[in-house]
C-alpha cells in the first residue's frame, strides 16, 4: 500500500491518554497557573508602568466594545471595564507607591483571569467521538453521492475517503516524536476549512491524537459552531484585542500548555493567504512562546518540543475570489473589505459537494520535523546541525554554564525558527497540475503585455484573450522540466500527475483549476479555445508558485510568438 493511501492506527488508542484530555480535566488548575505566571511577569515592571499598561488596556477595550461588539461577547462586558476603570482612578492614580502596587495587583488579577478564562478551551471525549463519526459518515456519503453523480449512491462504498485526503511526508517520524516530546504543527493557511480538514486527516489517516488549536472568537457567534468548538480542544483567539495584557496572556497559555505536553497546532502566518502565495513572513508571537517553553523544559530537565511544518495543497480555495479581491484593494491593511460569506453552511456544503463531485484532492504534506532552533530531528528526537552532527539543544539556552531566561536571545532564536519554517514550506510544497497550469497561463499573459503593471493586466477584458495551445504547451513543458530538476535537488515536491505527459497534465489541470467558482480562471470552450473568465482568480492560483523564480526558466524567444497573439 502506498504511503498516501495508508491509514495508520492511533498512536495512543485510549483517548484518556491524550495530553489535550488531561489538560482539560485539569482546566481550573491550568487557568490559575496562567494567572500566576502572567502576574509575576507583569510585576517586573514599575508601578507607574503597570498603571499606564492597565489604563491603555481599559482604553482599547472600551473602543472595541463601542466599535466592534459581537454576539459572543459576555453580556456584562461594558460594565466590567467601566468598573475596572473606576477602580483604577479611585485606587491607583494619585496614590502612594505602596497603595498603587496593591491595587494594581488586584486589578491585574481580574483582567488576566477574565482573559485566561475566555481563552482556555475544553475537550470532551464524547463530543470528539461524535464529531469523528459524523465527519466520516458525512464525507463518505457525500463522496459516493457526488462522485457517482447519482443520489441513489448515497449508501454506496465505491469511493473511499483516503483517495481524496492524501497525506504524504514524514508521517512515521511524527508518530514516533509524539512519544518523545511535544509536537507543534505549523500549517500554511488558505481557507477557513483548513483546521477541520487538517484535524480530520491527521486523526483519521495519520492516527495522531487531537491537537490544541486556536479558533477565532468570531466562529463562536453561531450556536452549533460554538458548541463543538467549546468541546474539541480549541482555545479562543479574539483578533480584535490588541492590548499587551491580552496578547501576553495568549502567549502564556501556549507556553504553559506546551510545557504540559499538549500537542498544538497554529497558523504562524496569522491569517489566510490573501493572494494565494505560500507564507514567506510569519507572525512570531506564538512561535516565541514555543521557544520559551523549550527553555523552561530544559530548566526542568524534562521534555523536548518538535516543530512540524505542514503544507496544504488545494486545486481550488473556497474563499479565493474574496481573498484576492481583498488583497488587491487594500494590500497591507488588516480590515476586511466586503463580506466574507465562507462561513455560510450552504456555501460550505456547495464547496464540499463540488470538491467530491469533480474528483479533487486535499493534499497534506508533512514536512521535515525540527527543533525550536530549526535544526532537523530524527524519529528519536535527536537534533542535528547542518553538517549532520548531533547537537544538544540545552547548550543554546545556557549562560555561564547555566540555563537561564534571556528573552532577547530567545527572540533571536524565534526569528531563526521562523526562517526555517518558511524554508520548509517552499521545499515540502507539493505542486499540483492546477498550480502549474495557472502559473504558465498568467506568465504568458504578462509576457504578451509587457507595458502593463499587475492592475493593468487584471483590467484587461477576458473575452479578448485566447491562450494559444502550442505556446502554452511549450511553456508548461519548460516549467515542468525546471520543476523536476528542483525536485531532484530537494527544493520542491511534485504530485504524481506533474510527471504525466504534458497533454494529460494540462487536461488534468484544466479539469480541476478553480472549478468551484462561478467565473472560471481557465477553461476550454466547445471550439477548443483556452479562455479565462476571471484574470484575478487566475492570478490567485498562479501565485502558489510565485517566488520560486520559475518565470526565468522559460525561453520565451524560442516560442512561436505569433501563435500567442
Secondary structure, DSSP 4 states (H G I P E B T S, - for coil): --GGG--PPPSSSSGGGSHHHHHHHTHHHHHHHHHHHHHHHHTTS-HHHHHHHHHHHHHHHHHHHHHS--TTS-TTHHHHHHHHHHHHHHHTTTS-HHHHHHHHHHHHHHHHHHHHHHH---B-HHHHHHHHHHHHHHHHHHHHHHHHT-GGGGG--SS-GGGTEEEEESHHHHHHHTTTSEEEEEE----TTHHHHHHHHHHHTT-PPP-EEEEEGGGGGSHHHHHHHTTBTEEEE-TT--SHHHHHHHHHHHHHHHHTT--EE--TT-S--SSSPPP-S---HHHHHHHHHHHHHHHHT---EEEEEEEEE-SS-TTHHHHHHHHHHSTT--S--S--GGG-HHHHHHHHHHHHHTT--EEEEE---B-TTS-BB-TT--EE-TTS-EE-GGGGGEETTEE---HHHHHHHHHHHHHHHHHHHHHHPEEPHHHHHHHHHHHHHHHHTTT--HHHHHTS-GGG--B-HHHHHHHHHHHHHHHHHHHHTTS-EE-GGGGS-HHHHHHHHHHHTTTTSSS-SSEE-TTS-EE-S-HHHHHHHHGGGTTS-GGGG--GGGS-HHHH-
